[in-house]
Amino acid sequence: MENEYETTQFGEKLAKHLNPGDVITLDGDLGAGKTTFSKGLAKGLDVKRTVNSPTYTIVKEYRGRLPFYHMDVYRLEGQEEDIGFEEYFNGEGVSVVEWSQFIEDFLPEERLEIFIKKVEETRREFQLTPKGSRFEEICKELIT
């Protein structure tokens, strides 16, 4: 992605393929664009509220075409506390988990893992790793 606009657009495009219970993990360096991508995803889910990082609240919930559960689990590093992740992951909405490596044991087997790498000041590379056949199909749709 060459800029924030393209990152947001990619999130919007992905949102069109998502269903209740889908889980997207977002990892990458600080400032890589995880929240920018999440804003695009929320827009694609018809969320009208302003989306920002849930760093201090861990989870923010938004209403849209599907509920959008935006999680930033950075503050859970080194903890083994389950704050009810399964309720979100098996719920009626789409869950996006920033810094997912900190709750690896709680993540569902089927999910779409996205790693964002900051290549230049505004340029980002996205690495998508689909876990499960449904997410493999979504990735094929995204690159065509």
Secondary structure as GFF3:
##gff-version 3
##sequence-region A 1 144
A	DSSP	alpha_helix	4	15	.	.	.	ID=ss1
A	DSSP	beta_strand	23	28	.	.	.	ID=ss2
A	DSSP	alpha_helix	34	44	.	.	.	ID=ss3
A	DSSP	beta_strand	59	62	.	.	.	ID=ss4
A	DSSP	beta_strand	68	72	.	.	.	ID=ss5
A	DSSP	three_ten_helix	74	76	.	.	.	ID=ss6
A	DSSP	alpha_helix	85	89	.	.	.	ID=ss7
A	DSSP	beta_strand	94	98	.	.	.	ID=ss8
A	DSSP	three_ten_helix	100	106	.	.	.	ID=ss9
A	DSSP	beta_strand	111	118	.	.	.	ID=ss10
A	DSSP	beta_strand	124	131	.	.	.	ID=ss11
A	DSSP	alpha_helix	133	142	.	.	.	ID=ss12
###
